[in-house]
Amino acid sequence: MEDFIKKLRKVIFNSKKLVAFTGAGVSSESGIPTYRGTGGLWNKYDPSKYASYNYFLEDPSYYWQFFRDVRYPLLKPAKPNAAHYVLVELEKRGILNQLITQNIDGLHQMAGQTNVCELHGNTRQIKCMDCKNKFTMDEIFQQIKKEVPPHCSCGGLLRPDVVLFGESLPQEALKAWHAAQTCDTFLVVGSSLLVYPAAQIPLIAKENNAVLVIINIDETPLDHKADLVIQKSASGVLSGIIREAKS
């Protein structure tokens, strides 16, 4: 483990333009279950219903019951972990140029990260499908105790401000592709790299001669293309980088 951390520290601190790409493995260390794998949400709840745009239009109550009974109780107490704070530290030091995340929990921003590209939106934000007015998840949680599905004061249906299955990535995602094309080091942290088109982004970085590093407990389909693979927890590895740097 120490040898891996020394190699990783050298790669990161020699980087001129570092980009980090985070996935559910980072959030899981804050108590938010991953979607796939043992204990994943998709083993218990049907994503073809609660995560589908078409199904949301057909029966929005299904998503909002899931939000009330599962999503909100998981998100409300969740706090950033060591991995989040190390990434903030790298940004403050001017090392981390851009953070790209597949996560929708907003924990990077809660930790203090400022340059965040959210590929799949943010589930803490709720928006009206008609007037586009936005609300916090706390506001809507109070509303859905009385009304499911919830509606805006204009009468429009409310929805999570996330990318559901069947929807395109937001315009902001273009920043992620540009960052991958221009970085010299691309750091994947806690992602299975199974969700497309997001999983294409590390490939773009590698094709543009960036050093590709993957930190993930499980194997990923891109491990064979990476310059360094560390199959350990995100917080343990990243915390080691800062300890090594300070020593």
C-alpha positions in Angstrom: 0.0 0.0 0.0 2.8 2.5 0.9 4.5 1.9 -2.4 1.3 2.6 -4.3 0.8 5.8 -2.4 4.3 7.0 -3.1 3.8 6.3 -6.8 0.5 8.1 -6.7 1.8 11.0 -4.8 4.6 11.4 -7.4 2.1 11.3 -10.3 -0.2 13.8 -8.7 2.4 16.3 -7.5 4.2 16.2 -10.8 1.0 16.9 -12.7 0.5 20.3 -14.4 -3.2 19.8 -15.1 -4.9 17.2 -12.9 -8.5 16.1 -13.4 -10.4 13.9 -11.0 -13.4 11.8 -11.8 -15.4 10.4 -8.9 -18.1 7.8 -8.6 -20.4 6.0 -6.1 -17.4 4.4 -4.3 -16.6 7.9 -2.9 -20.2 8.4 -1.7 -20.4 4.9 -0.2 -17.8 5.9 2.4 -20.3 8.5 3.6 -23.0 5.9 4.1 -24.7 6.3 0.7 -25.0 2.8 -0.9 -23.6 2.2 -4.4 -26.1 1.2 -7.1 -24.3 -1.9 -8.2 -22.6 -4.7 -6.4 -23.3 -6.2 -3.0 -25.7 -4.1 -1.0 -26.3 -1.8 -4.0 -29.6 0.0 -4.3 -30.4 -1.7 -7.6 -30.6 -5.0 -5.8 -33.5 -3.7 -3.8 -35.3 -1.1 -5.9 -36.1 -1.2 -9.6 -34.1 1.5 -11.5 -36.3 1.0 -14.6 -39.0 2.7 -12.5 -37.5 5.2 -10.1 -34.7 6.3 -12.4 -36.5 6.3 -15.7 -37.7 9.5 -17.3 -40.5 7.8 -19.2 -41.7 6.0 -16.1 -41.5 9.2 -14.1 -43.9 10.8 -16.5 -46.2 7.8 -16.3 -46.2 7.5 -12.5 -44.2 10.2 -10.7 -45.5 8.9 -7.4 -43.2 5.9 -7.6 -40.1 8.2 -7.6 -41.4 10.4 -4.8 -42.3 7.5 -2.6 -38.7 6.2 -3.1 -37.4 9.7 -2.3 -39.4 10.0 0.8 -38.7 6.5 2.1 -35.2 5.9 0.9 -33.3 8.7 -0.8 -34.0 11.5 1.7 -33.3 9.4 4.8 -29.9 8.4 3.3 -28.9 11.9 2.1 -30.0 14.0 5.1 -27.4 12.7 7.6 -24.6 12.1 5.0 -21.4 14.1 5.5 -18.3 14.4 3.3 -15.6 11.9 4.1 -11.8 12.0 3.9 -11.7 11.5 0.1 -13.9 14.6 -0.4 -11.7 16.7 1.8 -8.4 15.6 0.2 -9.8 16.5 -3.2 -10.7 20.0 -1.8 -7.1 20.3 -0.5 -5.7 19.4 -3.9 -7.9 22.1 -5.4 -6.8 24.7 -2.8 -3.1 23.9 -3.6 -3.7 24.6 -7.2 -3.0 20.9 -8.2 -6.6 19.8 -9.1 -7.8 21.7 -12.1 -11.3 20.1 -12.5 -13.4 17.7 -10.6 -15.9 15.6 -12.6 -18.5 13.6 -10.7 -21.1 11.0 -11.5 -22.5 11.4 -8.0 -25.7 13.3 -7.4 -25.4 13.8 -3.6 -23.8 17.2 -3.5 -21.1 16.1 -1.0 -18.2 17.5 -3.0 -19.7 21.0 -2.7 -20.6 20.4 1.0 -16.9 19.7 1.6 -15.9 22.9 -0.1 -15.1 21.9 -3.7 -15.8 24.8 -6.0 -14.9 23.6 -9.5 -17.3 20.7 -9.8 -18.9 19.3 -13.0 -21.9 17.2 -12.1 -22.5 14.9 -15.0 -25.8 13.5 -13.7 -27.2 16.5 -11.8 -27.9 17.0 -8.1 -30.6 15.2 -6.2 -30.6 17.8 -3.5 -32.2 20.2 -5.9 -35.8 19.9 -7.1 -37.2 21.8 -10.1 -40.6 22.5 -11.5 -41.1 21.0 -15.0 -43.2 24.0 -16.0 -41.8 27.3 -14.6 -38.3 25.8 -13.8 -38.4 27.2 -10.3 -36.0 25.3 -7.9 -36.4 24.1 -4.4 -34.3 22.3 -1.8 -34.8 18.7 -0.9 -35.7 19.7 2.6 -38.6 21.9 1.4 -40.0 19.2 -0.8 -39.6 16.5 1.8 -42.0 18.5 4.0 -44.4 18.8 1.1 -44.4 15.1 0.2 -45.5 14.2 3.7 -48.9 15.7 2.6 -48.8 15.4 -1.2 -47.4 12.7 -3.5 -46.4 13.6 -6.2 -45.5 17.2 -5.1 -46.4 20.3 -7.3 -45.1 23.8 -7.6 -47.2 26.8 -6.7 -47.7 27.3 -10.5 -49.3 23.9 -10.7 -46.4 22.2 -12.4 -45.1 18.8 -11.5 -41.8 18.8 -9.5 -39.0 16.5 -10.4 -35.4 15.9 -9.2 -32.8 18.0 -10.9 -30.9 14.9 -12.1 -30.4 13.0 -15.4 -32.8 10.1 -15.5 -32.5 7.1 -17.8 -33.7 8.2 -21.3 -32.4 11.8 -20.9 -29.3 13.4 -22.4 -26.4 14.7 -20.2 -26.6 18.4 -19.4 -24.8 21.0 -21.5 -22.4 21.4 -18.5 -21.0 18.0 -19.3 -19.1 19.4 -22.2 -16.7 20.8 -19.7 -15.8 17.2 -18.7 -14.9 16.3 -22.2 -12.8 19.4 -22.7 -11.0 18.7 -19.4 -10.3 15.1 -20.4 -8.8 16.3 -23.7 -6.5 18.8 -22.2 -5.3 17.3 -18.9 -2.0 15.6 -18.3 -3.2 13.3 -15.5 -6.7 11.8 -15.1 -7.5 10.4 -11.7 -10.5 8.0 -11.4 -11.7 7.6 -7.8 -14.5 5.2 -6.8 -16.1 4.5 -10.1 -17.0 1.2 -11.7 -16.6 2.8 -15.1 -19.7 0.9 -16.4 -22.0 3.8 -17.0 -21.9 5.4 -20.5 -21.4 7.9 -21.8 -19.6 9.0 -18.6 -17.2 6.1 -18.8 -15.9 7.3 -22.1 -14.3 10.3 -20.4 -11.2 8.5 -18.9 -10.7 6.9 -22.3 -10.6 10.3 -24.0 -8.0 11.4 -21.5 -5.8 8.3 -22.2 -6.2 8.8 -25.9 -4.8 12.3 -25.5 -1.7 11.0 -23.7 -2.8 11.7 -20.1 -1.5 9.5 -17.3 -4.6 7.4 -16.2 -4.8 6.4 -12.5 -7.8 4.3 -11.2 -8.5 4.0 -7.5 -11.4 1.6 -7.0 -12.1 -1.3 -4.7 -13.3 -3.5 -7.5 -11.8 -4.1 -11.0 -13.0 -1.8 -13.8 -13.1 -2.4 -17.6 -10.4 0.2 -18.1 -7.8 -1.2 -15.6 -5.8 -2.7 -18.5 -5.4 0.8 -20.0 -4.4 2.5 -16.7 -0.9 3.5 -15.8 -1.6 2.9 -12.1 -4.4 0.8 -10.5 -5.0 0.8 -6.8 -7.8 -1.5 -5.5 -8.3 0.1 -2.1 -10.8 2.5 -0.5 -10.8 6.1 -1.9 -10.4 7.8 1.5 -7.6 5.5 2.7 -5.5 6.1 -0.5 -6.1 9.8 -0.9 -5.5 10.5 2.8 -2.2 8.7 2.4 -1.2 11.1 -0.3 -1.6 14.1 2.0 0.1 12.4 4.9 3.0 11.5 2.6 3.2 15.1 1.3 3.3 16.6 4.8 6.0 14.2 5.9 
